[in-house]
Amino acid sequence: MKINPQFIIAIILMGNLLFESGYSKNAIKYFMQALKINPKEMQAIVGIANAYYDSGQTEKAIEYYKKAI
C-alpha cells in the first residue's frame, strides 16, 4: 500500500493500526516516517515509545518517552 509521504495523518494512523494489530516492529517504521516529516509530531513520538516498549526494547522506549515530556 502506497501512502503519500506528506500525508502525515495517514502515516500515523497506519502506524497505530499496525501497533494495535500486534505488529509493533512494522508500526515503528511508519512512526519514524512521520518523524521525518515533522520531528516534533507527538503522536509519532509516543507511538514509537509504545511500540518499542511492546516489543521489549525498554531502553529505546524510555528514550522516546523522555522526548514526549
N, CA, C and O atoms as CSV, one atom per row, in Angstrom:
chain,resi,resn,atom,element,x,y,z
A,1,MET,N,N,0.836,-1.175,0.000
A,1,MET,CA,C,0.000,0.000,0.000
A,1,MET,C,C,0.884,1.242,0.000
A,1,MET,O,O,1.757,1.384,0.855
A,2,LYS,N,N,0.661,2.133,-0.946
A,2,LYS,CA,C,1.436,3.369,-1.003
A,2,LYS,C,C,0.640,4.493,-0.365
A,2,LYS,O,O,-0.557,4.653,-0.608
A,3,ILE,N,N,1.330,5.263,0.454
A,3,ILE,CA,C,0.731,6.423,1.108
A,3,ILE,C,C,1.571,7.628,0.743
A,3,ILE,O,O,2.800,7.567,0.776
A,4,ASN,N,N,0.916,8.725,0.394
A,4,ASN,CA,C,1.628,9.963,0.109
A,4,ASN,C,C,2.487,10.309,1.314
A,4,ASN,O,O,1.955,10.480,2.410
A,5,PRO,N,N,3.801,10.418,1.145
A,5,PRO,CA,C,4.692,10.647,2.285
A,5,PRO,C,C,4.443,11.971,3.009
A,5,PRO,O,O,4.878,12.141,4.148
A,6,GLN,N,N,3.757,12.899,2.368
A,6,GLN,CA,C,3.464,14.164,3.038
A,6,GLN,C,C,2.152,14.120,3.822
A,6,GLN,O,O,1.821,15.084,4.512
A,7,PHE,N,N,1.411,13.040,3.732
A,7,PHE,CA,C,0.136,12.921,4.426
A,7,PHE,C,C,0.378,12.264,5.781
A,7,PHE,O,O,0.116,11.078,5.981
A,8,ILE,N,N,0.883,13.069,6.694
A,8,ILE,CA,C,1.355,12.569,7.990
A,8,ILE,C,C,0.259,11.891,8.804
A,8,ILE,O,O,0.534,10.932,9.526
A,9,ILE,N,N,-0.964,12.368,8.701
A,9,ILE,CA,C,-2.056,11.762,9.471
A,9,ILE,C,C,-2.253,10.308,9.052
A,9,ILE,O,O,-2.419,9.434,9.903
A,10,ALA,N,N,-2.234,10.046,7.753
A,10,ALA,CA,C,-2.403,8.679,7.255
A,10,ALA,C,C,-1.249,7.792,7.704
A,10,ALA,O,O,-1.449,6.622,8.033
A,11,ILE,N,N,-0.055,8.345,7.716
A,11,ILE,CA,C,1.125,7.577,8.133
A,11,ILE,C,C,1.000,7.188,9.605
A,11,ILE,O,O,1.268,6.043,9.970
A,12,ILE,N,N,0.597,8.132,10.446
A,12,ILE,CA,C,0.434,7.851,11.871
A,12,ILE,C,C,-0.695,6.851,12.099
A,12,ILE,O,O,-0.563,5.945,12.922
A,13,LEU,N,N,-1.794,7.006,11.384
A,13,LEU,CA,C,-2.905,6.059,11.522
A,13,LEU,C,C,-2.490,4.648,11.124
A,13,LEU,O,O,-2.902,3.673,11.753
A,14,MET,N,N,-1.680,4.544,10.084
A,14,MET,CA,C,-1.180,3.224,9.676
A,14,MET,C,C,-0.297,2.637,10.778
A,14,MET,O,O,-0.381,1.445,11.075
A,15,GLY,N,N,0.544,3.471,11.378
A,15,GLY,CA,C,1.355,3.011,12.499
A,15,GLY,C,C,0.495,2.539,13.656
A,15,GLY,O,O,0.764,1.498,14.255
A,16,ASN,N,N,-0.540,3.308,13.969
A,16,ASN,CA,C,-1.442,2.919,15.054
A,16,ASN,C,C,-2.155,1.608,14.751
A,16,ASN,O,O,-2.291,0.752,15.625
A,17,LEU,N,N,-2.606,1.454,13.517
A,17,LEU,CA,C,-3.286,0.220,13.113
A,17,LEU,C,C,-2.369,-0.988,13.259
A,17,LEU,O,O,-2.773,-2.023,13.789
A,18,LEU,N,N,-1.141,-0.850,12.790
A,18,LEU,CA,C,-0.183,-1.949,12.906
A,18,LEU,C,C,0.120,-2.254,14.372
A,18,LEU,O,O,0.184,-3.418,14.767
A,19,PHE,N,N,0.306,-1.209,15.175
A,19,PHE,CA,C,0.590,-1.413,16.597
A,19,PHE,C,C,-0.563,-2.143,17.282
A,19,PHE,O,O,-0.345,-3.111,18.011
A,20,GLU,N,N,-1.782,-1.679,17.049
A,20,GLU,CA,C,-2.955,-2.298,17.685
A,20,GLU,C,C,-3.187,-3.725,17.188
A,20,GLU,O,O,-3.831,-4.525,17.868
A,21,SER,N,N,-2.664,-4.042,16.007
A,21,SER,CA,C,-2.810,-5.389,15.446
A,21,SER,C,C,-1.679,-6.317,15.868
A,21,SER,O,O,-1.643,-7.480,15.465
A,22,GLY,N,N,-0.750,-5.802,16.683
A,22,GLY,CA,C,0.327,-6.636,17.188
A,22,GLY,C,C,1.602,-6.608,16.353
A,22,GLY,O,O,2.494,-7.432,16.555
A,23,TYR,N,N,1.693,-5.677,15.428
A,23,TYR,CA,C,2.865,-5.572,14.567
A,23,TYR,C,C,3.714,-4.359,14.954
A,23,TYR,O,O,3.875,-3.422,14.173
A,24,SER,N,N,4.248,-4.398,16.165
A,24,SER,CA,C,4.979,-3.253,16.709
A,24,SER,C,C,6.184,-2.856,15.867
A,24,SER,O,O,6.424,-1.669,15.646
A,25,LYS,N,N,6.934,-3.829,15.401
A,25,LYS,CA,C,8.136,-3.508,14.620
A,25,LYS,C,C,7.778,-2.802,13.314
A,25,LYS,O,O,8.472,-1.873,12.903
A,26,ASN,N,N,6.719,-3.229,12.672
A,26,ASN,CA,C,6.275,-2.560,11.446
A,26,ASN,C,C,5.714,-1.179,11.755
A,26,ASN,O,O,5.887,-0.244,10.973
A,27,ALA,N,N,5.044,-1.051,12.891
A,27,ALA,CA,C,4.488,0.245,13.292
A,27,ALA,C,C,5.595,1.274,13.478
A,27,ALA,O,O,5.427,2.438,13.115
A,28,ILE,N,N,6.707,0.861,14.034
A,28,ILE,CA,C,7.833,1.772,14.265
A,28,ILE,C,C,8.274,2.405,12.949
A,28,ILE,O,O,8.598,3.592,12.918
A,29,LYS,N,N,8.291,1.645,11.879
A,29,LYS,CA,C,8.708,2.178,10.572
A,29,LYS,C,C,7.811,3.338,10.137
A,29,LYS,O,O,8.295,4.346,9.622
A,30,TYR,N,N,6.515,3.188,10.346
A,30,TYR,CA,C,5.589,4.253,9.961
A,30,TYR,C,C,5.740,5.477,10.873
A,30,TYR,O,O,5.723,6.612,10.397
A,31,PHE,N,N,5.888,5.246,12.178
A,31,PHE,CA,C,6.065,6.376,13.089
A,31,PHE,C,C,7.360,7.123,12.777
A,31,PHE,O,O,7.404,8.351,12.850
A,32,MET,N,N,8.404,6.390,12.435
A,32,MET,CA,C,9.671,7.021,12.063
A,32,MET,C,C,9.514,7.846,10.781
A,32,MET,O,O,10.089,8.927,10.656
A,33,GLN,N,N,8.742,7.332,9.849
A,33,GLN,CA,C,8.478,8.065,8.609
A,33,GLN,C,C,7.768,9.379,8.932
A,33,GLN,O,O,8.077,10.413,8.340
A,34,ALA,N,N,6.825,9.343,9.863
A,34,ALA,CA,C,6.121,10.561,10.281
A,34,ALA,C,C,7.092,11.559,10.910
A,34,ALA,O,O,6.972,12.765,10.695
A,35,LEU,N,N,8.048,11.058,11.682
A,35,LEU,CA,C,9.017,11.952,12.322
A,35,LEU,C,C,9.961,12.595,11.306
A,35,LEU,O,O,10.488,13.679,11.554
A,36,LYS,N,N,10.175,11.947,10.186
A,36,LYS,CA,C,10.993,12.557,9.140
A,36,LYS,C,C,10.282,13.779,8.560
A,36,LYS,O,O,10.926,14.746,8.152
A,37,ILE,N,N,8.963,13.728,8.528
A,37,ILE,CA,C,8.179,14.851,8.026
A,37,ILE,C,C,8.094,15.954,9.086
A,37,ILE,O,O,8.273,17.135,8.790
A,38,ASN,N,N,7.819,15.545,10.318
A,38,ASN,CA,C,7.715,16.505,11.425
A,38,ASN,C,C,8.360,15.895,12.667
A,38,ASN,O,O,7.731,15.087,13.350
A,39,PRO,N,N,9.594,16.265,12.969
A,39,PRO,CA,C,10.326,15.679,14.101
A,39,PRO,C,C,9.690,15.931,15.471
A,39,PRO,O,O,10.078,15.299,16.453
A,40,LYS,N,N,8.728,16.837,15.546
A,40,LYS,CA,C,8.082,17.145,16.828
A,40,LYS,C,C,6.667,16.574,16.914
A,40,LYS,O,O,5.909,16.938,17.813
A,41,GLU,N,N,6.311,15.695,16.002
A,41,GLU,CA,C,4.966,15.117,15.980
A,41,GLU,C,C,4.777,14.187,17.182
A,41,GLU,O,O,5.314,13.080,17.218
A,42,MET,N,N,4.006,14.659,18.158
A,42,MET,CA,C,3.856,13.954,19.434
A,42,MET,C,C,3.221,12.563,19.275
A,42,MET,O,O,3.634,11.620,19.949
A,43,GLN,N,N,2.235,12.432,18.403
A,43,GLN,CA,C,1.609,11.117,18.219
A,43,GLN,C,C,2.611,10.089,17.717
A,43,GLN,O,O,2.565,8.924,18.115
A,44,ALA,N,N,3.502,10.511,16.858
A,44,ALA,CA,C,4.525,9.595,16.337
A,44,ALA,C,C,5.540,9.254,17.420
A,44,ALA,O,O,5.956,8.101,17.535
A,45,ILE,N,N,5.945,10.244,18.218
A,45,ILE,CA,C,6.915,10.004,19.286
A,45,ILE,C,C,6.363,9.013,20.300
A,45,ILE,O,O,7.046,8.061,20.679
A,46,VAL,N,N,5.135,9.234,20.737
A,46,VAL,CA,C,4.516,8.328,21.716
A,46,VAL,C,C,4.252,6.963,21.084
A,46,VAL,O,O,4.391,5.933,21.744
A,47,GLY,N,N,3.876,6.954,19.817
A,47,GLY,CA,C,3.659,5.680,19.120
A,47,GLY,C,C,4.926,4.847,19.058
A,47,GLY,O,O,4.893,3.635,19.273
A,48,ILE,N,N,6.038,5.496,18.764
A,48,ILE,CA,C,7.323,4.786,18.737
A,48,ILE,C,C,7.651,4.251,20.124
A,48,ILE,O,O,8.059,3.099,20.271
A,49,ALA,N,N,7.471,5.090,21.140
A,49,ALA,CA,C,7.761,4.661,22.510
A,49,ALA,C,C,6.931,3.441,22.884
A,49,ALA,O,O,7.456,2.470,23.428
A,50,ASN,N,N,5.645,3.492,22.593
A,50,ASN,CA,C,4.763,2.368,22.919
A,50,ASN,C,C,5.150,1.107,22.154
A,50,ASN,O,O,5.139,0.006,22.705
A,51,ALA,N,N,5.491,1.278,20.886
A,51,ALA,CA,C,5.860,0.119,20.066
A,51,ALA,C,C,7.174,-0.497,20.542
A,51,ALA,O,O,7.301,-1.720,20.594
A,52,TYR,N,N,8.149,0.342,20.890
A,52,TYR,CA,C,9.396,-0.192,21.434
A,52,TYR,C,C,9.137,-0.918,22.752
A,52,TYR,O,O,9.679,-1.998,22.987
A,53,TYR,N,N,8.320,-0.332,23.598
A,53,TYR,CA,C,8.006,-0.972,24.887
A,53,TYR,C,C,7.329,-2.324,24.654
A,53,TYR,O,O,7.677,-3.323,25.284
A,54,ASP,N,N,6.370,-2.336,23.749
A,54,ASP,CA,C,5.627,-3.562,23.453
A,54,ASP,C,C,6.529,-4.650,22.878
A,54,ASP,O,O,6.290,-5.838,23.095
A,55,SER,N,N,7.560,-4.245,22.150
A,55,SER,CA,C,8.455,-5.242,21.549
A,55,SER,C,C,9.635,-5.591,22.467
A,55,SER,O,O,10.561,-6.288,22.053
A,56,GLY,N,N,9.595,-5.103,23.717
A,56,GLY,CA,C,10.619,-5.471,24.691
A,56,GLY,C,C,11.878,-4.633,24.650
A,56,GLY,O,O,12.864,-4.972,25.305
A,57,GLN,N,N,11.871,-3.555,23.902
A,57,GLN,CA,C,13.041,-2.689,23.796
A,57,GLN,C,C,12.869,-1.495,24.749
A,57,GLN,O,O,12.657,-0.359,24.325
A,58,THR,N,N,12.968,-1.793,26.025
A,58,THR,CA,C,12.655,-0.824,27.067
A,58,THR,C,C,13.522,0.426,27.019
A,58,THR,O,O,13.015,1.534,27.197
A,59,GLU,N,N,14.806,0.271,26.785
A,59,GLU,CA,C,15.702,1.432,26.762
A,59,GLU,C,C,15.311,2.411,25.651
A,59,GLU,O,O,15.280,3.623,25.866
A,60,LYS,N,N,15.019,1.884,24.482
A,60,LYS,CA,C,14.593,2.744,23.377
A,60,LYS,C,C,13.241,3.384,23.697
A,60,LYS,O,O,13.004,4.548,23.374
A,61,ALA,N,N,12.362,2.613,24.336
A,61,ALA,CA,C,11.056,3.156,24.723
A,61,ALA,C,C,11.234,4.337,25.667
A,61,ALA,O,O,10.594,5.374,25.491
A,62,ILE,N,N,12.092,4.191,26.658
A,62,ILE,CA,C,12.344,5.272,27.622
A,62,ILE,C,C,12.880,6.506,26.905
A,62,ILE,O,O,12.486,7.629,27.219
A,63,GLU,N,N,13.770,6.303,25.953
A,63,GLU,CA,C,14.343,7.405,25.186
A,63,GLU,C,C,13.239,8.240,24.521
A,63,GLU,O,O,13.270,9.470,24.557
A,64,TYR,N,N,12.275,7.555,23.919
A,64,TYR,CA,C,11.199,8.273,23.237
A,64,TYR,C,C,10.157,8.819,24.218
A,64,TYR,O,O,9.572,9.873,23.965
A,65,TYR,N,N,9.918,8.125,25.323
A,65,TYR,CA,C,9.011,8.681,26.334
A,65,TYR,C,C,9.572,9.984,26.873
A,65,TYR,O,O,8.820,10.928,27.120
A,66,LYS,N,N,10.889,10.048,27.058
A,66,LYS,CA,C,11.523,11.282,27.535
A,66,LYS,C,C,11.356,12.422,26.535
A,66,LYS,O,O,11.193,13.580,26.921
A,67,LYS,N,N,11.397,12.086,25.257
A,67,LYS,CA,C,11.191,13.117,24.226
A,67,LYS,C,C,9.770,13.662,24.265
A,67,LYS,O,O,9.514,14.799,23.868
A,68,ALA,N,N,8.853,12.833,24.750
A,68,ALA,CA,C,7.438,13.227,24.779
A,68,ALA,C,C,7.117,14.191,25.918
A,68,ALA,O,O,6.079,14.852,25.911
A,69,ILE,N,N,8.032,14.263,26.906
A,69,ILE,CA,C,7.755,15.176,28.020
A,69,ILE,C,C,8.599,16.420,27.977
A,69,ILE,O,O,8.475,17.280,28.849
